[in-house]
Amino acid sequence: MAEMLQLDFMRRALLAAMLVGMVAPVIGTFLVQRRLALLGDGIGHVALTGVALGFLTGTSPVVTAAIVSAIGAGLIELVRVRARTSGDIALALLFYGGIAGGVLLIGLAPGTTTTTLTAYLFGSVSTVSSSDILMVAVLAVLVLGTVAYFGRELFVLCQDEEAARAHGLPVRLLSLVIAVTAALTVVLAMRVVGVLLVSALMVVPVAAAQQLSRSFRVTLALAVVIGVASALGGLSTAFYADVAPGAAIVLLALGVFTAAVAAGYLVR
């Protein structure tokens, strides 16, 4: 561990991984409760279009990805509610349109190829810069602040949408809040685990925590602990074993889930 901390890029990588491991399971808890566990995947594909647009326009790929992902998240709610299309069809539209748009635009961007997207597809935490850390920190504050402000309302919505509507809660607005917050979380995590794996870090720690607790608050707290431990442990494993950080983080989280299933069975 001391060897890692002596390297500037690893200190930045560990900080980014910790932030992502903390934030992703928070919004993931609400997504799992609403049975929208794959929403992160759909938004992740849309984020590719935002990344490519950033390269094409010469602006920050993270900023453009955040904007495009938020718009995509709003569109999926519009399609799901107004057009009465099932959630899986709306997610499929995001999957196909997002990745096709990303590949198309990156091909038009000067001086780039489809290989440019690799760092965003699978993560490249070792290349995180100081400006990236600042952006990640800002996004983390926005996500956690939004969840803290709307926490009670989001909890009611995720437990029973009809009950939330009966209590006079703005269901459509709250659904949009969840979608946009998930979009920001995807952008937050894409440099660490990549957009193809970001949904795993939003869902797997929550699924592991659910094996050990039935309380919403305890599940959320355990999911955050598992997420941070998986992110830091996976990054450390990648450093010493010379493997892909994103894959190591997700596989470690899956290992924790397997252990949690066994532990939960024994407890019950």
C-alpha positions, -999 to +999 in steps of 0.1 A: +000+000+000+028+024+008+043+018-026+010+029-042+007+060-021+041+072-033+028+076-068+008+107-077-014+090-103-023+062-078-033+087-051-056+103-076-069+069-087-076+058-051-095+091-044-116+087-076-123+051-068-134+059-033-158+086-045-173+063-071-175+034-047-194+056-022-218+073-047-227+045-071-244+022-045-264+052-030-283+058-062-282+021-070-302+014-039-331+034-053-328+019-087-329-016-074-359-008-052-377+005-084-366-026-104-346-004-127-313-021-121-303-019-158-309+018-161-273+025-155-263+004-185-287+023-208-275+056-196-239+044-199-244+038-236-258+073-240-228+087-222-207+074-250-224+097-274-217+126-250-180+116-247-177+115-285-195+148-288-169+163-264-140+151-286-158+163-317-164+198-304-131+201-286-147+205-251-146+184-220-159+149-227-170+146-190-191+178-193-207+168-226-213+133-213-231+146-182-253+168-203-262+142-229-267+115-202-291+138-183-311+144-215-311+107-222-323+100-187-351+125-192-361+109-225-363+074-211-388+087-185-408+105-212-409+074-233-418+052-204-446+074-191-460+093-221-457+066-248-467+039-223-437+019-235-423-007-211-391+002-194-371-026-211-379-013-246-369+023-236-336+009-222-331-010-255-335+022-274-309+039-253-285+009-256-286+009-294-289+046-301-263+056-275-235+033-286-242+038-323-241+076-318-208+073-299-191+053-326-204+075-353-193+108-337-159+096-326-152+087-362-160+122-372-138+138-345-104+149-358-074+130-346-094+103-329-104+067-336-128+042-321-099+031-298-103+065-281-135+052-265-117+023-249-108+043-218-144+052-213-158+018-222-137-001-197-123+026-175-089+041-172-085+052-136-047+054-137-050+083-162-073+104-139-060+140-137-064+166-110-091+183-131-109+150-134-108+146-096-123+180-092-151+171-117-157+138-100-159+155-066-184+181-079-206+154-094-204+134-062-216+164-041-245+170-066-256+133-064-253+130-026-269+164-021-299+155-043-304+122-026-301+138+009-327+165-001-352+142-017-344+111+004-378+106+021-398+113-010-376+089-031-379+062-005-418+064-006-417+064-044-394+034-046-415+014-022-449+021-037-455+045-066-493+045-061-489+053-024-466+082-033-492+095-058-519+091-032-499+112-007-496+140-032-459+135-041-448+147-075-442+112-089-430+123-123-406+149-110-392+124-085-388+098-112-369+123-133-347+131-103-337+095-099-330+092-137-309+123-139-290+115-106-283+080-121-270+097-152-246+119-132-235+088-113-227+070-146-205+100-157-189+100-123-179+064-125-171+059-162-134+068-158-130+043-130-149+012-141-160+022-176-195+027-189-199-010-197-193-019-161-207+011-142-241-005-137-225-034-118-210-010-092-244+005-088-262-028-084-239-055-071-231-038-037-268-032-032-276-068-040-249-080-015-262-057+012-298-070+007-286-105+016-276-092+051-303-067+059-340-060+053-339-024+065-336+002+037-312+025+057-290-004+068-290-018+032-279+016+019-251+020+045-238-016+039-239-010+001-218+021+005-193+002+026-191-027+001-189-003-028-159+016-013-142-016-002-146-031-037-134+000-054-103+004-033-096-034-031-101-039-068-078-010-076-051-023-053-054-057-068-051-043-103-020-024-093-001-054-079-015-080-103-013-058-134-049-064-145-077-041-157-089-020-127-125-018-138-128-056-141-110-062-109-134-038-090-165-055-104-152-091-098-143-082-062-178-068-057-192-101-072-171-120-048-185-100-019-220-107-031-213-145-032-200-143+003-230-122+014-254-148+000-237-176+020-236-154+051-272-144+047-283-180+043-265-190+075-280-161+094-315-169+083 
